[in-house]
Amino acid sequence: MKTYAQLIKEYRKSREREMISNGSHEHGRIIADNIFEAALSDKLDVSIITGTLRREFYEPLVPKLSRLLETNKVNLIVVDPEESELSGNKFLDCISSASNREIIINRDNSQNRRHQHFILAGDSMYRLETDHEMGLAVANFNDPIVGEMLRDRFESVLEEFLADKKPVESAG
């Protein structure tokens, strides 16, 4: 029987338009790793909206992130940051040191902004959270319809935060 990691790798390589269930944080890390791998091989930009930057989820991606930032743009919006997760975060440090990125960190949690969390590579590969606390999500390595919707959503959220300016830390 194939492991979840083997199945996800096959989906990544085949680029089948298949909806993939993500039933845990561990599955999420496997999918995110494969999305970054695909972004590297296909030279795709990556956009991320996340609540926090949980080290156990994002820091294993740093080696691929570092390679990706050599040739591609990576955009990051953190909507509900925990200071303890930001300070010394290797993922954030890596992306902050690059020139081809946009980073938005919402510093005003009083506005209670809730946005769906996702990772998008190009316009068709994604992991879209359906339940943040449980780590539940769906993913696809070839869905341009949802990919376009997520691209539009990312741009809308980015514009929303940039319009506020004061409660947001922006680097780009």
C-alpha positions in Angstrom: 0.0 0.0 0.0 1.3 3.4 -0.9 1.9 6.0 1.7 0.2 9.4 1.7 3.5 11.0 0.7 4.0 8.7 -2.2 0.4 9.4 -3.5 0.9 13.2 -3.2 4.2 12.9 -5.1 2.5 11.0 -7.9 -0.3 13.6 -8.1 2.4 16.3 -8.3 4.3 14.6 -11.1 1.2 13.6 -13.1 -0.5 17.0 -12.8 -3.9 15.2 -12.9 -6.8 17.5 -12.1 -7.7 15.5 -8.9 -9.1 16.9 -5.7 -7.0 15.7 -2.8 -8.1 15.5 0.8 -5.8 16.8 3.5 -6.8 15.4 6.8 -4.1 16.6 9.2 -1.3 19.1 9.8 1.2 16.3 8.7 -0.7 15.8 5.4 -0.6 19.6 5.0 3.2 19.7 5.3 3.5 16.9 2.7 1.3 18.8 0.3 3.0 22.1 0.9 6.4 20.4 0.3 5.2 19.0 -3.0 3.7 22.4 -4.1 7.1 24.0 -3.4 8.8 21.2 -5.3 6.5 21.8 -8.3 7.0 25.5 -8.1 10.7 24.9 -8.3 10.6 22.6 -11.2 8.1 24.7 -13.2 9.5 28.1 -12.1 6.2 29.2 -10.6 5.5 32.1 -8.3 4.0 31.3 -4.9 1.4 33.2 -2.9 0.5 32.3 0.7 -2.2 33.6 3.1 -1.8 32.1 6.5 -3.0 32.9 10.0 0.3 32.4 11.7 3.7 31.1 10.7 3.8 27.9 12.7 7.4 26.8 12.7 6.6 23.1 12.5 4.7 23.7 9.3 6.7 26.3 7.5 10.3 25.9 8.6 10.8 22.5 6.9 10.1 24.4 3.6 13.0 26.8 4.1 15.5 24.9 1.8 13.0 24.9 -1.1 11.9 28.4 -0.3 15.5 29.6 -0.5 16.0 28.0 -3.9 12.7 29.2 -5.1 13.5 32.8 -4.2 16.6 32.7 -6.5 14.3 32.8 -9.6 10.7 33.3 -8.5 8.5 35.6 -6.5 7.0 34.5 -3.2 4.3 36.6 -1.6 3.2 36.2 2.0 0.3 37.6 4.0 0.1 36.7 7.7 -3.4 37.7 8.9 -3.3 36.7 12.6 0.3 36.5 13.7 1.5 35.3 17.0 4.7 37.3 18.0 6.2 34.1 19.4 5.9 32.5 15.9 7.4 35.5 14.1 10.5 36.2 16.2 13.4 34.1 14.8 11.1 32.3 12.3 13.5 30.9 9.7 10.8 30.9 7.0 10.0 34.6 7.6 13.7 35.4 7.8 14.4 33.7 4.5 11.6 35.4 2.6 12.4 38.8 4.3 16.0 38.6 2.9 14.8 38.2 -0.7 14.1 41.1 -3.0 11.4 39.4 -5.1 8.7 39.2 -2.6 5.8 41.0 -0.9 5.2 40.4 2.8 2.2 41.7 4.8 2.0 41.0 8.5 -1.2 42.2 10.2 -0.2 43.9 13.4 -3.8 44.9 14.4 -5.6 41.9 15.5 -8.4 44.1 16.9 -9.9 44.2 13.4 -10.5 40.4 13.6 -9.8 39.8 9.9 -10.6 36.3 8.9 -9.4 35.1 5.6 -9.2 31.6 4.2 -5.7 30.3 4.3 -4.0 28.8 1.3 -0.8 28.2 -0.6 -1.0 28.9 -4.4 1.7 28.1 -6.9 1.2 29.5 -10.4 -2.4 29.6 -11.3 -3.5 26.0 -10.7 -1.7 24.3 -7.8 -3.0 24.9 -4.3 -3.7 23.8 -0.8 -6.8 25.5 0.5 -7.7 25.1 4.2 -11.2 24.2 5.1 -10.7 23.9 8.9 -7.6 25.7 10.2 -7.7 24.2 13.7 -8.0 20.6 12.5 -5.6 21.1 9.7 -8.2 20.0 7.1 -7.8 21.2 3.6 -8.2 20.3 -0.1 -5.4 20.4 -2.6 -5.0 20.1 -6.4 -2.0 20.2 -8.7 -3.9 21.2 -11.8 -7.1 23.2 -11.2 -7.0 26.5 -13.1 -10.6 27.4 -12.1 -10.0 27.4 -8.4 -6.4 28.6 -8.9 -7.7 31.7 -10.7 -10.2 32.3 -7.9 -7.4 32.0 -5.3 -5.2 34.4 -7.3 -8.0 37.0 -7.3 -8.6 36.4 -3.6 -4.9 36.9 -2.8 -4.8 40.2 -4.8 -8.0 41.4 -3.0 -6.6 40.7 0.4 -3.3 42.3 -0.5 -5.1 45.4 -1.6 -7.2 45.4 1.6 -4.1 45.4 3.8 -2.2 47.9 1.7 -5.1 50.3 1.8 -5.0 50.3 5.6 -1.3 50.9 5.9 -1.3 51.7 9.7 -2.0 48.2 11.2 0.1 46.4 8.8 3.8 45.8 8.4 4.6 45.7 4.7 7.8 44.9 3.0 8.1 44.6 -0.7 
